[in-house]
Amino acid sequence: MTGAGTVRHEDGGPRWPGTARCAALVTVNFDGEDLLLAEPGMAGRQKTLSVLRYGATRGAARLLDALDGAGLPSTWFTPVSTADRHPGVVRDVARAGHAVGLRGRVYGPLDRITGAERRPLLAEAAHRLGVLAGGPVRGFRLPVGEWPLTLASELADAGIAWSSSWHGDDTPFVLPAGDGRHLVEFPAHHALDDRVAFYWNVNPPIPAGQSRIAPYAEVLDNWLLEFEGCRREGLLFVVQLHPEICGTPGRIGLVEELLATIAGDPAVWRPTGDELAAWWTATHPVNPPGHPADVFFASAEVNAGGRAFPRESEKP
């Protein structure tokens, strides 16, 4: 992966289209209130909740302006409960040409309910979010908790084509979804999540042990170093932003600098999530031999009795 030639995938094919050296995907998590509402100690704490409502009332508009200024597409992941509470923000996102992705019906763990319960819940949630967004929902990000073994199958049934929920890699890979289907996974890293650096907002802290606010310039340096590393090695750069965190008058400047760097580099492919999923499906429909995701699912299927994905006749 050195020199000026085409960056190659492990299977020998081109990793990215044309002469692109790397790919960058901008994502936004629009879920602030629901994150805190999931905490039992938040009952009646309207002042504290107002901290994260800032994302809907002020931060989202600034972030949309920054994306527009850079000319970059993005995907905004939101639980249906947040979208129902702030439908105007969802419509603004869609009207600006950005995608809306699903983050569950509410901000809660999906691994604590059964697949029979998840399947209709996810289908209903994807449909409802599509109505609010004015078009089909294709992307997904796990809200919290672990990835249930059959979740990819349930998401595919709901019309989802790709996810950005896992970690553990620097390029996309595929997750088996049963019946010969798969989801494309775009792994993300905590180092590129603004919540990790700037989450301290409430006193007493919710959740307990939350970090303090990091120096702004140092966080930007971290992001730019990660971007340069992805460009150098031909990888996928996935940034996670939150309007209530990065949409403040000061922090939005960090985002604008990062987006300008991405947008100004001709060697960077800047697709939508749907475009990236379609490219990866067409060019790399299977993972390299021994990929950790395949090892996990093969082991899990054995532990589940040899078959993890239900046949069509067995689905509720």
C-alpha positions as CSV (number, residue, x, y, z in Angstrom):
1,M,0.0,0.0,0.0
2,T,2.9,2.3,-0.7
3,G,3.6,4.5,-3.6
4,A,1.3,6.2,-6.0
5,G,-0.4,3.1,-7.4
6,T,-3.9,1.8,-6.7
7,V,-4.5,0.8,-3.1
8,R,-5.2,-3.0,-3.1
9,H,-7.5,-5.0,-0.9
10,E,-6.4,-8.3,0.7
11,D,-8.1,-10.1,-2.2
12,G,-6.0,-8.3,-4.8
13,G,-8.8,-6.1,-6.1
14,P,-8.8,-2.3,-5.8
15,R,-9.8,-1.2,-2.4
16,W,-11.4,2.1,-3.5
17,P,-12.6,3.5,-6.8
18,G,-10.3,5.0,-9.3
19,T,-7.2,6.6,-7.8
20,A,-8.6,7.2,-4.4
21,R,-6.1,6.5,-1.6
22,C,-8.7,6.2,1.2
23,A,-12.3,6.8,2.0
24,A,-14.0,9.1,4.6
25,L,-17.4,8.7,6.0
26,V,-19.0,11.4,8.2
27,T,-21.6,10.2,10.6
28,V,-23.7,12.0,13.2
29,N,-25.4,10.4,16.3
30,F,-28.6,12.3,17.0
31,D,-29.7,10.7,20.2
32,G,-28.6,12.9,23.1
33,E,-31.8,13.0,25.2
34,D,-32.5,9.3,24.8
35,L,-29.1,8.5,26.0
36,L,-29.8,10.2,29.3
37,L,-33.4,9.1,29.5
38,A,-32.1,5.5,29.5
39,E,-30.4,6.3,32.9
40,P,-32.8,5.5,35.8
41,G,-31.4,8.5,37.8
42,M,-32.6,11.0,35.2
43,A,-36.3,11.0,36.2
44,G,-37.4,14.6,36.6
45,R,-34.0,16.2,35.8
46,Q,-35.2,18.6,33.2
47,K,-32.3,21.0,33.7
48,T,-29.8,18.2,33.0
49,L,-31.8,16.9,30.0
50,S,-31.7,20.4,28.6
51,V,-28.0,20.0,28.1
52,L,-28.5,17.4,25.5
53,R,-31.6,19.0,24.0
54,Y,-29.1,21.6,22.9
55,G,-28.3,19.3,20.0
56,A,-31.8,19.7,18.5
57,T,-32.3,23.4,19.4
58,R,-28.9,24.8,18.4
59,G,-26.2,22.2,17.5
60,A,-27.9,20.5,14.6
61,A,-28.3,23.7,12.6
62,R,-24.6,24.6,13.1
63,L,-23.5,21.1,12.1
64,L,-25.6,21.1,9.0
65,D,-24.1,24.5,8.0
66,A,-20.6,23.1,8.5
67,L,-21.4,20.1,6.3
68,D,-22.9,22.3,3.7
69,G,-19.9,24.6,3.7
70,A,-17.6,21.6,3.1
71,G,-19.9,20.0,0.6
72,L,-19.7,16.6,2.3
73,P,-22.5,14.0,2.7
74,S,-23.3,12.5,6.1
75,T,-25.5,10.0,7.7
76,W,-27.4,10.9,10.9
77,F,-28.2,7.9,13.1
78,T,-31.2,8.4,15.4
79,P,-33.6,6.4,17.4
80,V,-37.2,6.7,16.3
81,S,-38.1,8.1,19.7
82,T,-35.7,11.0,19.1
83,A,-37.0,11.5,15.6
84,D,-40.6,11.6,16.8
85,R,-39.6,14.2,19.4
86,H,-37.7,16.4,16.8
87,P,-39.2,15.6,13.4
88,G,-38.1,19.1,12.1
89,V,-34.5,18.2,12.6
90,V,-34.9,14.9,10.7
91,R,-36.6,16.7,7.8
92,D,-33.9,19.4,7.8
93,V,-31.2,16.6,7.5
94,A,-33.0,14.9,4.7
95,R,-33.8,18.2,2.8
96,A,-30.1,19.0,3.0
97,G,-29.3,15.8,1.1
98,H,-28.0,13.8,4.0
99,A,-29.1,10.3,4.9
100,V,-31.0,9.3,8.0
101,G,-29.9,6.0,9.6
102,L,-31.6,3.9,12.3
103,R,-30.4,3.6,15.9
104,G,-33.3,1.5,17.2
105,R,-36.8,2.3,18.3
106,V,-35.4,3.8,21.5
107,Y,-31.9,4.2,22.8
108,G,-31.6,0.8,24.5
109,P,-29.8,-2.5,24.3
110,L,-31.1,-4.9,21.6
111,D,-29.3,-7.9,23.1
112,R,-31.7,-8.1,26.0
113,I,-34.7,-9.1,23.9
114,T,-35.3,-12.1,21.7
115,G,-34.9,-12.2,17.9
116,A,-38.7,-12.8,17.7
117,E,-39.2,-9.5,19.5
118,R,-36.5,-7.6,17.6
119,R,-37.6,-8.5,14.1
120,P,-41.0,-6.7,14.1
121,L,-39.7,-3.9,16.3
122,L,-36.9,-3.1,13.8
123,A,-39.1,-3.4,10.8
124,E,-41.6,-1.0,12.4
125,A,-38.8,1.4,13.4
126,A,-37.2,1.5,10.0
127,H,-40.6,2.1,8.4
128,R,-41.5,4.9,10.8
129,L,-38.1,6.6,10.4
130,G,-38.4,6.4,6.6
131,V,-41.7,8.2,6.8
132,L,-40.2,11.0,8.8
133,A,-37.1,11.2,6.6
134,G,-39.1,11.0,3.3
135,G,-37.3,8.0,2.0
136,P,-36.0,4.5,2.8
137,V,-33.6,4.0,5.7
138,R,-30.6,1.9,4.7
139,G,-28.0,2.5,7.4
140,F,-27.9,1.3,11.1
141,R,-25.8,2.0,14.2
142,L,-26.2,-0.1,17.3
143,P,-27.4,2.1,20.1
144,V,-25.9,0.3,23.1
145,G,-25.1,-3.2,24.2
146,E,-23.7,-6.2,22.2
147,W,-24.5,-7.4,18.7
148,P,-27.0,-10.3,18.9
149,L,-26.1,-13.2,16.6
150,T,-29.1,-12.9,14.3
151,L,-29.3,-9.1,14.3
152,A,-27.9,-8.8,10.7
153,S,-30.7,-11.0,9.5
154,E,-33.3,-9.0,11.3
155,L,-31.9,-5.7,9.9
156,A,-31.8,-7.1,6.4
157,D,-35.5,-8.0,6.7
158,A,-36.2,-4.4,7.7
159,G,-34.4,-3.1,4.5
160,I,-31.1,-2.2,6.1
161,A,-28.1,-2.7,3.9
162,W,-25.2,-1.5,6.0
163,S,-24.1,-0.9,9.6
164,S,-21.5,1.2,11.4
165,S,-21.5,-0.5,14.8
166,W,-18.5,-2.7,15.2
167,H,-14.8,-2.0,15.8
168,G,-11.8,-4.2,15.3
169,D,-10.8,-3.3,11.7
170,D,-9.8,-0.3,9.5
171,T,-11.7,-1.2,6.3
172,P,-15.2,-2.5,5.7
173,F,-16.2,-6.1,6.0
174,V,-19.4,-8.1,5.7
175,L,-21.7,-9.6,8.3
176,P,-23.7,-12.7,7.3
177,A,-27.5,-12.1,7.3
178,G,-28.8,-15.5,6.3
179,D,-30.3,-16.7,3.0
180,G,-27.1,-15.7,1.1
181,R,-27.5,-12.1,2.3
182,H,-25.1,-9.9,4.2
183,L,-24.7,-6.4,5.7
184,V,-21.7,-4.3,4.9
185,E,-20.1,-3.1,8.2
186,F,-18.1,0.2,8.4
187,P,-16.1,-0.1,11.6
188,A,-15.6,2.9,13.8
189,H,-13.1,3.8,16.6
190,H,-13.6,5.7,19.8
191,A,-10.7,8.0,19.0
192,L,-12.9,9.6,16.3
193,D,-15.9,10.0,18.5
194,D,-16.4,13.6,19.8
195,R,-18.4,12.2,22.8
196,V,-15.2,10.5,24.2
197,A,-13.4,13.9,24.3
198,F,-16.1,16.3,25.2
199,Y,-18.9,14.4,27.0
200,W,-18.6,16.0,30.4
201,N,-21.8,18.1,30.7
202,V,-23.7,17.4,33.9
203,N,-23.1,17.5,37.6
204,P,-23.3,15.1,39.3
205,P,-22.0,13.1,36.4
206,I,-24.4,10.9,34.3
207,P,-23.1,8.3,33.7
208,A,-20.8,8.0,36.7
209,G,-17.2,8.3,35.9
210,Q,-17.6,10.4,32.7
211,S,-14.5,12.1,31.5
212,R,-13.7,15.8,31.6
213,I,-13.5,18.2,28.6
214,A,-10.3,17.7,26.6
215,P,-8.3,20.7,25.2
216,Y,-9.9,21.6,21.8
217,A,-6.7,22.0,19.8
218,E,-5.4,18.6,21.0
219,V,-8.6,16.8,20.0
220,L,-8.3,18.3,16.5
221,D,-4.7,17.2,16.3
222,N,-5.8,13.7,17.3
223,W,-8.4,13.6,14.5
224,L,-6.1,14.9,11.9
225,L,-3.4,12.4,12.8
226,E,-5.9,9.6,12.5
227,F,-7.0,11.0,9.1
228,E,-3.4,11.2,7.9
229,G,-2.8,7.6,9.0
230,C,-5.9,6.3,7.2
231,R,-4.8,8.2,4.0
232,R,-1.3,6.9,4.3
233,E,-2.4,3.2,4.7
234,G,-5.4,3.4,2.4
235,L,-8.0,2.8,5.1
236,L,-11.6,3.9,6.0
237,F,-11.9,7.0,8.1
238,V,-15.2,7.1,10.1
239,V,-15.9,10.1,12.3
240,Q,-18.7,10.2,14.8
241,L,-20.2,13.6,15.7
242,H,-23.0,14.6,18.1
243,P,-24.8,17.9,17.6
244,E,-25.1,18.6,21.3
245,I,-21.4,18.2,21.7
246,C,-19.7,19.5,18.6
247,G,-22.4,22.0,17.7
248,T,-21.3,24.6,20.2
249,P,-19.9,28.0,18.9
250,G,-16.4,27.0,19.7
251,R,-16.2,23.3,18.9
252,I,-17.9,23.7,15.5
253,G,-14.7,25.3,14.4
254,L,-12.8,22.0,15.0
255,V,-15.4,20.2,12.9
256,E,-15.1,22.8,10.1
257,E,-11.3,22.3,10.0
258,L,-11.6,18.6,9.9
259,L,-14.2,18.6,7.2
260,A,-12.2,21.1,5.1
261,T,-9.2,18.8,5.3
262,I,-11.2,15.9,4.1
263,A,-13.0,17.8,1.4
264,G,-9.8,19.5,0.1
265,D,-7.9,16.3,-0.5
266,P,-8.4,14.9,-4.0
267,A,-7.0,11.5,-3.0
268,V,-10.0,10.9,-0.6
269,W,-13.2,9.2,-1.7
270,R,-16.1,10.9,0.1
271,P,-19.1,8.6,-0.5
272,T,-22.5,8.4,1.2
273,G,-22.9,5.3,3.3
274,D,-25.2,3.8,0.6
275,E,-22.6,4.4,-2.1
276,L,-19.9,2.8,0.0
277,A,-22.0,-0.2,0.8
278,A,-22.9,-0.7,-2.9
279,W,-19.2,-0.4,-3.9
280,W,-18.0,-2.9,-1.3
281,T,-20.8,-5.4,-2.1
282,A,-19.9,-5.3,-5.8
283,T,-16.1,-5.5,-5.3
284,H,-15.6,-7.4,-2.1
285,P,-18.7,-9.6,-1.4
286,V,-16.8,-11.9,1.0
287,N,-14.2,-11.2,3.7
288,P,-10.5,-12.2,3.4
289,P,-9.9,-15.8,4.7
290,G,-9.8,-15.9,8.5
291,H,-11.4,-12.5,9.1
292,P,-12.4,-12.1,12.8
293,A,-16.1,-11.5,11.9
294,D,-16.3,-14.9,10.0
295,V,-14.5,-16.7,12.8
296,F,-17.0,-15.2,15.4
297,F,-20.1,-16.2,13.4
298,A,-18.8,-19.7,12.6
299,S,-18.0,-20.3,16.3
300,A,-21.3,-18.8,17.4
301,E,-23.3,-21.0,15.0
302,V,-21.6,-24.1,16.3
303,N,-22.5,-23.0,19.9
304,A,-26.1,-22.3,18.8
305,G,-26.5,-25.9,17.5
306,G,-25.1,-25.5,13.9
307,R,-27.6,-22.9,12.5
308,A,-27.9,-19.3,13.7
309,F,-30.1,-17.9,11.1
310,P,-33.8,-18.9,10.8
311,R,-35.2,-20.2,7.5
312,E,-37.9,-18.0,5.9
313,S,-40.6,-20.5,7.1
314,E,-39.4,-20.1,10.7
315,K,-39.5,-16.3,10.8
316,P,-42.4,-14.8,12.8
